[in-house]
């Protein structure tokens, strides 16, 4: 039995061992609590007829005796308390439905058990059931699940002072291209997250070899310039994460300089050997490098010695640097480079048990400083290995390289079968939606090169990226079809803003020559063309931003009778979205898409396009859950919402174009506070209230006139008098413009 711990387990010590207790530790009681609310919402668990029990090493895996859990207060959280555990005892367990092994394990394909070490005192374990959602959703979601991220190389983005090098003042000036802060405009890209490639002082152009982890590269400006950028981004609703290169530093870093001088305070900050161990790395490279004071270890090259995390001072210093950026500066998280290689164990240079433990320690530290900080890792390897880094409370998510290859392969080959299989596999294996999706990044040939300079293929690939589950990342310039291949310098050329000299990037001499096609392929030119790649990216990002199902919904592939057609359904609460992509230039006519009861509802449906509200489609889902007669133009991307509604109202969907929207509260379920988000198509009087299950209004969140556009209100879980409400199910109801929207929210104490 594999041991895999869900990242959502929260362990809370509820009683400590009494002072003066005898040396022989008393038996410990463990209360097991499991949230079944999402399973109930899915219809996968009926509280009236089904039961949940616990099976583990401590009760013969459910056989002696059967251990059912009870929901005494009707809050959909089931619990049972068992005694007789010994401090330090290691147990494995899982929750079951109706006391049987029925193929619906909590961790399909990844190992099906939870692992726990009994503490000294009585404990409570609180778990979400079926976090990986094999049958259609569930699990915990976070702010990054609502984001589209944009990867920026500051050196190449925009130069504000004419020295030929991009800087933070320039990036700040160009934020309106990314997100102008006004949700009612459509002439910006609409991204809500920025990943900055390395910004620390470094001797190299790329910055992946820092000499000071608390600095700003002087080429990019000052710390004040960075803070001004950060404030401007946050004011627009953009989260900012920075590259944090923890595996290695520069050979010019003061730590290494002093280590090489045999300074006893720094010698063990790096790995040294009197002789050459002769090891080679994962791609055959030499990893030990000569210096007059000995041989030192550096996985990537001699200018990047690996930090030695077996030395406590190194770990403490790097964790303190993380605290500085999160707490003092105020960034929203980190992109972590080379996470596979942090600690070596003899001849094993990657994926060691010590490395995995290191990321658990890192995560515990980061969450203690800033609980909602995001950490995304670069684990450039296969899905099966990457999974280790996003389970057991390590990283929040990692980039999914296998899925990126599959997206490009489908767009190139005109066959969607392999992509459908891979996307379904990735969705089922990871914690719910906790993986980063992308087409290419700063280390790979650009998308246009990978797709043979075919813009229609690029549009299809972008459509796939923006509709699949996960957290999407776009590399700067990808939205206008910038090219580059081979040498990394060619992949990181200056952004092409206009047809002006040097692509409008600088008034001086650019640090790297701009691409030759800048006069025709640039932001200004494409901004005037509604059929351009830039306009297409804006529409796709806007569709994702406006659809809870595309951001947060479950994923169900549909089999297609036409191999070029990728088809799937995304579902979130009451919103169902059908996505179809034709990966070939020729039209496909008469295709049949087949799903299941989990993905499609039988009968006739009116669909409205999320890309063009004037585009409607009538479909019939047959008795075998099939949609027949599907036709798509060459490389067409079709995104349709069933019923034309917003998916937030459990009643009738609003007619197309109304635009009144009440999103699911975030987080939900929540331990106070939570955010209630709604959007108005026009200024109107608003009444926003919270109701209990008996229909009684327990608190008024808003009662007055609000302007058009999105709004957000925080609720601390108290009633009209400020008294905390008990745990359970509540309903948030929005009344505006003669219409009503309702959303369910779960309060957890």
ABEGO torsion letter per residue (X at the ends): XBBBBBAABBBBBABBBBBGBBABBBBBBBBBBBBAAAAAAAGABBAAABBBBBBBAAAGGGAOBBBBBBBAAGAGBBBBBBBGBBBGBBBBBBBBBGGBBAGBBABBGAEABBBBBBBABBBBBBBBBGAAGAAGEEEBBBAAAABBBBBBBAAAABBAAGAGBBBAAAAAAAAAAABAGBAABAABAGBABBBBBBABBBABAAGABBABAABBBAAAEBAAAAAAAAAAAAAAGBBBBBBBBAABBBAABAAAAAAAAGBAAAAAABBBBABBAGBBBAAGBBABBBBAAEBBBBAABAABBBBBAABAAAAAAAAAAAAAAAAAAGBAEBBBBGAAAABBBEABABGBAAAAAAAAAAAAAAAAABAABBBBBBBBBBAAAAAAAABGGBBABBBBAAAAAAAAAAAAAGBAAAAAAAAAAAAAABBBGBBBBBABBAABBBAAAAAGGBAAAAAAAAAAAAABBEBBBBBBGAAAGBBEBEBAAAAABBBBABABBGGGABABBBABBBBAAAAABBAAAAAABAABAAAAAAAAAAAAAABAAAAABBBBBBBBABAABBBBBBBBEABBBBBBBBABABBBBGBBBBBBAAABBBEBBBBBBAABAABBBBBBBBAAGBBBGBBBBBGBBBBBBBGGBAGABABBBBBBGAGBBBBBBOBOBBBOBBBBBBBBABBBBBBBBBBBAAGBBABBABBEBBBBEBBBBBBAGBBAAGBBBBBEBBBBBBBBGGBBBBBBBBBBX
